[in-house]
C-alpha cells in the first residue's frame, strides 16, 4: 500500500504524464495516481498512450481506480484543467474517453507559462519507422512487454535490454529533432512528447527549441514532468 500526505502537497502549474498503458500487465496506475496526489496543480496533461489498446476487458481494478481519480479531478469544482492528448495506442478512443471521463481529447495541445510557448504532442507522428512498419513495431513492442513482465520487480533485464539498444536511443533522438522542427515551424519554443518511453531533455541551438520527453509508467523508475508557475521544467523519477 502507498500512502501520501496530501496536506503537504507541492504547488506547481502543470504536471504531465504519458504512456501509462492501462490494460498492460506492466502498467503502474496506482503509482501514477499517488504521484498526482503529491501535487496541487492547475493543469494535468495526459500525453498519450494512457490505454494500451481498445480491449477494456484487460483493465484491472487498479486501472479503473486511476480512471475514476482522473474523472474526479476533472470536476469543475476542483479548478483543474485535465487534458488528454491522443497517442498511437489511444487512436479511436477519443470519443469514448470524452464521454465517460468528461475530458476533451486533443491531437495536440498548446499553452503558455511565462516566456514558454509550449506544444504538447504524443510524438508518434515523428516516428517514421512505426508509421512505415506497423506490424514489425507491434511485434517488437509485444516482445519487450513480455521481457518487462518476466524481469522481476526491478525490471533489471528489461532495463539492460533497453540500455543496450542503440537503435532505441537513435530513434528517441530523431523524434526529438523532428518534434523540435515541427514546433519551431508552428511558433513554439518548447515541445513535450511521450511515445519513446525515454525521458529526455534537449535544447536545439539550431532552432532555439527546448525538447522534453516524459518517459513512461510501464518501467522502473517511472518518470513525469512538472512545470512550476515560473515555467521551470523538471523531468522527475517517481519514488515508487
C-alpha positions in Angstrom: 0.0 0.0 0.0 1.2 3.5 -0.8 0.4 6.4 1.5 0.6 10.1 0.6 0.4 13.1 2.9 -1.8 15.3 0.8 -1.6 18.1 3.4 2.0 18.8 2.3 1.4 18.8 -1.5 3.8 20.7 -3.7 2.2 23.5 -5.6 3.0 23.7 -9.4 1.3 24.9 -12.5 1.3 21.7 -14.7 2.1 18.0 -14.4 2.5 15.8 -17.5 2.3 12.0 -17.6 2.3 9.8 -20.6 2.5 6.1 -21.7 0.7 4.6 -18.7 -0.7 1.8 -21.0 -3.7 0.9 -18.9 -4.6 -2.8 -19.7 -0.9 -3.8 -19.9 0.4 -6.2 -17.3 3.3 -3.8 -16.7 1.1 -0.6 -16.2 1.7 1.2 -12.9 -1.6 3.2 -12.4 -1.6 3.1 -8.6 1.9 4.6 -8.5 0.9 7.2 -11.1 -2.2 8.2 -9.1 -0.1 8.6 -5.9 2.4 10.9 -7.8 -0.6 13.1 -8.7 -1.8 13.2 -5.1 1.6 14.7 -4.1 0.9 17.9 -6.0 -1.5 20.7 -6.2 -1.7 21.8 -9.8 -3.7 23.9 -12.2 -3.3 21.6 -15.2 -2.9 17.9 -15.8 -1.8 16.7 -19.3 -2.2 13.0 -20.1 0.2 12.9 -23.1 -1.0 9.8 -25.0 -1.0 6.1 -24.7 -2.9 6.2 -21.5 -4.6 3.0 -22.7 -2.6 0.1 -24.1 -5.4 -0.9 -26.6 -9.1 -0.9 -27.2 -9.7 -4.1 -25.2 -11.2 -2.8 -22.0 -11.6 -6.3 -20.6 -7.9 -6.2 -19.8 -8.4 -3.3 -17.3 -7.9 -4.4 -13.7 -9.3 -2.8 -10.6 -6.4 -0.5 -10.1 -6.7 0.6 -13.7 -10.3 1.6 -13.2 -9.4 3.3 -10.0 -6.9 5.5 -11.8 -9.6 6.5 -14.4 -12.0 7.2 -11.6 -9.5 9.5 -10.0 -8.9 11.3 -13.3 -12.7 11.8 -13.6 -12.9 13.3 -10.2 -10.0 15.6 -10.9 -11.8 16.9 -14.0 -14.8 18.0 -11.9 -15.1 21.8 -12.5 -15.2 22.4 -8.7 -11.6 21.3 -8.5 -10.4 24.1 -10.8 -8.1 21.7 -12.6 -7.8 21.6 -16.3 -7.4 18.0 -17.4 -6.2 17.5 -21.0 -5.9 14.2 -22.8 -3.6 14.2 -25.9 -4.2 11.2 -28.2 -1.3 8.7 -28.7 -1.0 5.9 -31.2 -2.4 3.4 -28.7 -5.3 5.8 -27.9 -6.4 6.2 -31.5 -10.1 5.5 -31.8 -10.7 6.1 -28.1 -11.2 9.9 -28.1 -15.0 9.8 -28.3 -15.2 7.1 -25.7 -12.9 8.8 -23.2 -14.6 12.2 -23.7 -17.9 10.6 -22.8 -17.2 8.5 -19.8 -14.5 10.7 -18.3 -15.8 14.1 -19.4 -12.4 15.1 -20.8 -11.8 16.6 -24.1 -9.2 14.7 -26.2 -6.8 16.6 -28.5 -4.3 15.5 -31.2 -2.0 18.2 -29.9 -2.4 20.9 -27.2 -0.7 24.2 -26.7 -0.4 26.5 -23.6 1.7 29.3 -22.2 3.6 29.7 -19.0 5.7 32.9 -18.6 8.0 33.0 -21.6 7.3 29.4 -22.6 5.1 28.9 -25.6 4.5 25.1 -25.2 3.3 22.4 -27.6 2.3 19.0 -26.1 2.1 16.2 -28.7 2.5 12.5 -28.2 5.3 12.1 -30.6 4.3 9.0 -32.7 3.7 11.5 -35.6 7.5 11.8 -35.9 8.2 8.1 -35.7 8.8 7.2 -39.3 9.7 3.6 -38.6 6.5 3.0 -36.7 4.4 4.6 -39.4 6.1 2.6 -42.2 6.5 -0.7 -40.3 3.4 -1.1 -38.2 3.5 -4.9 -38.0 7.2 -5.1 -37.1 6.7 -2.4 -34.5 3.8 -4.2 -32.9 5.8 -7.4 -32.7 8.8 -5.6 -31.1 6.5 -3.9 -28.6 4.9 -7.3 -27.7 8.3 -8.9 -27.1 9.6 -6.1 -25.0 6.4 -6.2 -23.0 7.0 -9.9 -22.2 10.6 -9.1 -21.2 9.3 -6.5 -18.8 6.8 -8.9 -17.3 9.5 -11.5 -16.6 12.2 -9.2 -15.5 11.2 -9.2 -11.8 10.1 -6.3 -9.6 13.1 -4.1 -10.5 12.9 -4.9 -14.2 16.7 -5.5 -14.4 16.7 -7.4 -17.6 14.3 -5.0 -19.4 16.5 -2.0 -18.4 19.6 -3.9 -19.6 18.0 -4.7 -23.0 16.8 -1.1 -23.4 20.2 0.3 -22.4 22.0 -1.9 -25.0 19.7 -0.9 -27.8 21.5 1.8 -29.7 18.6 1.9 -32.2 16.2 2.8 -29.4 18.3 5.8 -28.4 18.8 6.9 -32.1 15.1 6.8 -32.6 14.5 8.9 -29.5 17.0 11.5 -30.7 15.4 11.5 -34.2 11.9 12.0 -32.8 13.3 14.8 -30.6 14.8 16.6 -33.6 11.7 16.2 -35.8 9.4 17.4 -32.9 11.6 20.5 -32.4 11.5 21.4 -36.1 7.7 20.9 -36.1 7.3 23.1 -33.0 9.6 25.8 -34.4 7.6 26.0 -37.6 4.4 26.3 -35.5 5.9 29.2 -33.5 6.6 27.3 -30.3 9.8 27.5 -28.3 9.1 24.3 -26.2 7.8 20.9 -27.1 6.9 18.0 -24.9 6.4 14.4 -26.2 6.0 10.9 -24.9 5.9 7.8 -27.1 9.6 6.6 -26.9 9.4 5.8 -23.1 12.8 7.6 -22.9 12.9 10.5 -20.5 14.9 13.3 -22.1 15.8 17.0 -22.3 17.5 18.6 -25.2 17.9 22.2 -26.3 18.4 22.6 -30.0 20.6 25.6 -30.6 19.9 25.5 -34.4 16.2 26.3 -34.0 16.0 27.5 -30.4 13.5 24.9 -29.3 13.7 23.0 -26.0 12.5 19.4 -26.2 11.3 17.3 -23.2 10.1 13.7 -23.1 8.0 12.5 -20.2 9.2 8.9 -20.2 6.6 6.3 -19.2 4.7 4.5 -16.5 5.5 0.9 -17.5 9.1 0.9 -16.4 11.0 1.4 -13.1 11.7 4.2 -12.3 8.7 5.8 -13.9 9.0 9.4 -14.9 7.0 12.5 -15.4 7.3 16.3 -15.9 6.4 19.1 -13.6 6.2 22.7 -14.6 6.4 25.4 -11.9 4.3 28.6 -12.1 7.6 30.3 -13.2 7.9 28.0 -16.2 10.6 25.8 -14.8 10.5 22.3 -16.2 11.7 19.2 -14.3 11.9 15.6 -15.6 11.4 13.6 -12.4 11.6 10.0 -11.3 8.8 8.6 -9.3 9.6 7.5 -5.7 7.6 4.3 -6.0 
